[in-house]
Amino acid sequence: MKRFDVFRNESAQGSRRFPFFLVLQSDLLQQLTTAVVAPLGRASIVGGKLVDTLAPVLDIDGESFVLYTPELAAIPAAILRKRVANLDDQREKIVRAVDFLFSGI
C-alpha cells in the first residue's frame, strides 16, 4: 500500500455513498495495522456545498470523485484489498485539502 493509492470500499452499504478510499499516510508507515484514509464520493451523492480546497474533485480513470477530507479516519489496513489507482499525479490538491483541514490555510 502506497500513499495516494485508491482502494474500493467493499462495504455494501457504505460504498453507495463513498465507493473508494484514498490512503493519506506516508509509505514509511506500512507496518501499521491501520491506514489513514479519506473517502471518495461522487459529487451528486455526497451533496452539500463543496469547498474546492477542502473537498477537491479528483479524477480516477476519467471519472470525477470528491475527496471528502472531513470524513478522514483510521481503518484496519486489512480491509484495503482492491487497489484501483494511485493519485500521486494529483498530490498537490490532496495535500492542500489535508493542510486546509488541519490548519485552515
C-alpha positions as CSV (number, residue, x, y, z in Angstrom):
1,M,0.0,0.0,0.0
2,K,1.4,3.4,-1.0
3,R,0.4,6.9,-0.2
4,F,-2.4,8.1,-2.6
5,D,-3.4,4.6,-3.5
6,V,-7.2,4.3,-4.1
7,F,-9.0,1.2,-2.8
8,R,-12.5,0.0,-3.5
9,N,-14.9,0.3,-0.5
10,E,-16.1,-3.2,-0.2
11,S,-18.9,-2.4,2.3
12,A,-22.2,-2.9,0.5
13,Q,-23.9,-0.1,2.4
14,G,-21.0,2.4,2.7
15,S,-19.9,2.0,-0.9
16,R,-23.1,3.7,-2.3
17,R,-22.1,7.0,-0.8
18,F,-18.3,6.5,-0.9
19,P,-17.2,3.9,-3.4
20,F,-13.5,4.4,-2.7
21,F,-10.9,5.2,0.0
22,L,-7.8,7.2,-0.6
23,V,-4.7,6.4,1.5
24,L,-3.2,9.5,3.0
25,Q,-0.5,8.3,5.3
26,S,3.2,8.0,4.5
27,D,4.6,4.9,2.8
28,L,7.0,4.7,5.7
29,L,4.1,3.5,8.0
30,Q,3.2,0.4,6.1
31,Q,3.9,-1.8,9.1
32,L,0.9,-0.3,11.0
33,T,-2.3,-2.3,11.2
34,T,-4.3,0.7,10.4
35,A,-4.3,3.2,7.5
36,V,-5.4,6.8,7.5
37,V,-7.8,7.3,4.6
38,A,-10.4,9.7,3.3
39,P,-13.4,8.5,1.3
40,L,-14.0,9.5,-2.3
41,G,-17.6,10.0,-3.5
42,R,-19.5,11.3,-6.5
43,A,-20.4,14.9,-6.1
44,S,-24.1,14.1,-6.7
45,I,-24.1,11.6,-3.9
46,V,-22.1,13.5,-1.2
47,G,-24.2,16.6,-1.7
48,G,-23.9,19.9,0.1
49,K,-21.8,22.9,-0.8
50,L,-18.3,21.8,-1.6
51,V,-15.3,23.9,-0.7
52,D,-12.8,23.3,-3.5
53,T,-9.8,23.5,-1.2
54,L,-11.2,21.2,1.4
55,A,-13.1,18.8,-0.9
56,P,-11.3,18.8,-4.2
57,V,-12.5,16.9,-7.3
58,L,-10.1,14.2,-8.3
59,D,-10.0,12.1,-11.5
60,I,-10.0,8.3,-11.4
61,D,-9.8,6.9,-14.9
62,G,-11.8,9.8,-16.4
63,E,-14.5,9.9,-13.7
64,S,-14.7,12.7,-11.2
65,F,-14.8,12.0,-7.4
66,V,-14.8,14.3,-4.5
67,L,-12.2,13.8,-1.8
68,Y,-14.3,14.1,1.3
69,T,-11.5,15.2,3.6
70,P,-13.6,16.0,6.7
71,E,-14.5,12.3,6.9
72,L,-10.9,11.0,7.2
73,A,-10.4,8.1,9.5
74,A,-8.0,5.3,10.5
75,I,-9.4,2.0,9.4
76,P,-7.9,-1.5,9.5
77,A,-5.4,-1.8,6.7
78,A,-6.6,-5.4,6.1
79,I,-9.9,-4.2,4.6
80,L,-8.0,-2.3,1.8
81,R,-7.7,-5.2,-0.7
82,K,-8.8,-4.0,-4.1
83,R,-6.4,-1.3,-5.3
84,V,-7.9,0.6,-8.3
85,A,-5.5,3.5,-8.9
86,N,-2.8,5.8,-7.5
87,L,-3.4,9.5,-7.5
88,D,0.2,10.7,-6.9
89,D,-0.2,12.9,-10.0
90,Q,-2.9,14.8,-8.1
91,R,-0.8,15.2,-5.0
92,E,-1.0,19.0,-4.8
93,K,-4.8,19.1,-4.5
94,I,-4.8,16.2,-2.0
95,V,-2.1,17.7,0.3
96,R,-3.7,21.2,0.1
97,A,-7.0,19.7,1.3
98,V,-5.4,17.9,4.3
99,D,-3.5,21.1,5.2
100,F,-6.6,23.1,5.0
101,L,-8.5,20.7,7.3
102,F,-5.8,20.9,10.0
103,S,-4.5,24.5,9.6
104,G,-7.2,26.4,7.8
105,I,-4.7,27.7,5.2
